[in-house]
């Protein structure tokens, strides 16, 4: 009788024992995973802290570069703080918003006075060339702003260095051929926004800082037409058919066919627009070089 009952309940006993063992394994695994996560978090925090410390510089150095001493240096610190620096930090986003508006007003004001005979159709692209991402990113590099940015994304350093490395190929402006890191342009705008707020919204004071940062200013004779616009204009003048082939999603490239002949290819996996610009620019240069077509200028 006892053996019969024992055989009847033995599967239950085995199940209970197995369940207890699984529970014990669960505790062990859980504690093990918590240990791994803690180690990963500690390593990540250590790397981020090292990165932040490395990029932190004295505010006096920035004040010397821009020629302005802050009454409230917290604004200057905020102007160089990327949103990735740490959770809940006061980033430069609000100051960038202010600086963007002030900069457009300053450039508009200056160009209106300097070029009284230029129509809006030429003033608009001239202003755009002086305040676009690439122009401002160049200004940031020229004044070493990239060395002062506080952030928690090591990948930004690589992007900035890649940008710096290609600048010698385009001394003034690439007109849409270079992938400029937006963070560099943002910091220039946030710095101007910080100066504007700190100076009690003085346009004149902010204008002096902008003049320091943005030199050399692009003038009408330096302005070049956009690569895609140049390509279409030269083809229209010479009655050539243009066909763009979008391969960006698959290969990060664009192809340009002129009268069904491949004349230009452009590649940029980061930004579709730049891949198109490079393809158009290559096709344009190919037409000028091989067919001898007259080049297009910005004033045409």
Secondary structure, 3 states (H helix, E strand, C coil): CHHHHHHHHHHHHHHHHHHHHHHHHHHHHHHHHHHHHHHHHHHHHHHHHHHHHHHCCCHHHHHHHHCCCCCCHHHHHHHCECCCCCCCCCCCHHHHHHHHHHHHHHHHHHHHHHCCCCCHHHHHHHHHHHHCHHHHHHHHHHCCHHHCCECCCCHHHHHHHHHHHHHHHCCCCCCCCCCCCHHHHHHHHHHHHHHHHHCCCCHHHHHHHHHHHHCCCCCCCCCCCCHHHHHHHHHHHCCCCEEEEEEHHHHCEEEEEECCEEEEEEECCCCHHHHHHHHHHHHHHHHHHHCCCCCCCCCC
